[in-house]
Amino acid sequence: MLDGSGQDSVTQLWVRDDRPRALDFPALAAMADVFYPRVWLRRATRVPAGTVSITTYFHADSRQLAQSGAGYLLGQARAQAFRNGFFDQTAQLWNEAGTLLATSTQMVYYKE
């Protein structure tokens, strides 16, 4: 706990492009980075934070992206550890049919 709030760091949301369009790999990569820093949830306040590294893994092929069309993706992000001014963040994205399309892992700096 960073502030004694005891809040979990999980966020779930539905996401898609503002002007709906067919899903492609660049859009999927961008959506893997749509989540705000988990430290804001744990501290219940905003502090300066920035991505140190992010790796996005595609679990879908072009056919599965095409089947996703312009529909929403369900995204979930969670952090596992906060210490020494850094935290990790993982995320998953599924299409409306429940197919896992992408996962990502980030290391994020935050100001103590």
matplotlib code that plots the C-alpha trace (Angstrom):
import matplotlib.pyplot as plt

x = [0.0, 1.3, -1.2, -3.0, -6.1, -5.7, -7.2, -6.5, -4.7, -7.0, -8.9, -11.2, -12.7, -14.1, -12.1, -12.1, -11.1, -13.2, -14.2, -14.8, -12.7, -11.4, -8.8, -5.2, -1.9, -1.0, -4.4, -4.0, -0.6, -1.9, -4.8, -2.4, -1.1, -4.4, -4.4, -3.4, -0.6, -1.6, 0.1, -2.7, -5.2, -3.1, -2.3, -5.8, -4.0, -1.9, 1.9, 4.4, 4.8, 6.3, 6.8, 10.4, 9.7, 6.7, 6.6, 3.4, 2.8, 0.3, -1.6, -3.8, -3.2, -4.6, -7.6, -8.5, -8.1, -10.4, -13.0, -12.8, -13.9, -14.6, -16.0, -14.9, -12.0, -12.2, -9.0, -7.6, -4.5, -2.9, 0.3, 2.0, 4.6, 5.3, 8.7, 11.7, 9.9, 8.9, 6.1, 5.2, 2.0, 0.5, -2.4, -4.6, -7.0, -9.8, -12.3, -16.0, -15.9, -13.5, -10.3, -7.1, -5.6, -2.7, -0.8, 1.7, 4.2, 5.4, 8.0, 6.9, 8.7, 6.8, 7.8, 7.8]
y = [0.0, 3.4, 5.6, 3.2, 3.1, -0.7, -0.2, -2.8, -1.7, -3.4, -1.5, -3.0, -1.1, -1.4, 0.4, 1.1, 3.8, 7.0, 6.7, 3.0, 1.2, -2.3, -3.4, -3.6, -4.2, -0.5, 0.2, -2.9, -1.8, 1.7, 0.1, -1.9, 1.4, 3.0, 2.5, 5.3, 4.6, 2.2, 4.3, 6.9, 4.3, 3.1, 6.6, 8.0, 11.0, 11.9, 12.0, 12.4, 9.0, 7.8, 4.6, 3.3, 0.3, -1.5, -4.7, -5.7, -9.3, -10.1, -13.3, -12.9, -13.2, -11.0, -13.2, -12.9, -9.1, -9.0, -11.0, -8.4, -5.8, -2.4, -3.8, -3.0, -4.7, -5.6, -4.4, -5.1, -3.7, -4.5, -3.7, -6.3, -4.3, -0.6, 0.3, 2.5, 4.8, 2.1, -0.3, -2.9, -3.0, -5.8, -5.6, -7.9, -7.1, -9.5, -9.0, -9.3, -13.0, -13.6, -14.2, -12.9, -10.6, -8.9, -8.6, -6.0, -5.6, -2.2, -0.8, 2.7, 5.4, 7.5, 10.3, 9.4]
z = [0.0, -0.9, 0.9, 3.3, 1.0, 0.4, -3.1, -5.7, -8.8, -11.3, -14.0, -16.6, -19.5, -22.9, -25.6, -29.4, -31.8, -31.5, -35.1, -35.2, -37.8, -38.5, -35.9, -37.1, -35.3, -34.8, -33.2, -31.1, -29.9, -29.0, -27.1, -25.0, -23.7, -23.0, -19.2, -16.8, -14.4, -11.6, -9.0, -9.5, -8.4, -5.4, -4.2, -5.0, -6.3, -9.4, -9.2, -12.0, -13.8, -17.1, -18.9, -18.8, -21.0, -22.6, -24.5, -26.3, -27.3, -30.1, -29.6, -32.6, -36.3, -39.1, -39.5, -35.8, -36.0, -39.0, -37.1, -34.3, -36.8, -35.3, -32.1, -28.6, -26.8, -23.1, -21.4, -18.0, -16.3, -13.0, -11.1, -9.0, -7.0, -6.1, -4.6, -5.0, -7.4, -9.8, -10.5, -13.1, -15.0, -17.0, -19.4, -21.5, -24.4, -25.5, -28.3, -27.9, -28.7, -25.7, -27.8, -26.1, -28.7, -26.9, -23.6, -22.5, -19.7, -18.6, -16.1, -14.9, -12.9, -10.4, -8.2, -4.5]

ax = plt.figure().add_subplot(projection="3d")
ax.plot(x, y, z, "-o")
ax.set_aspect("equal")
plt.show()
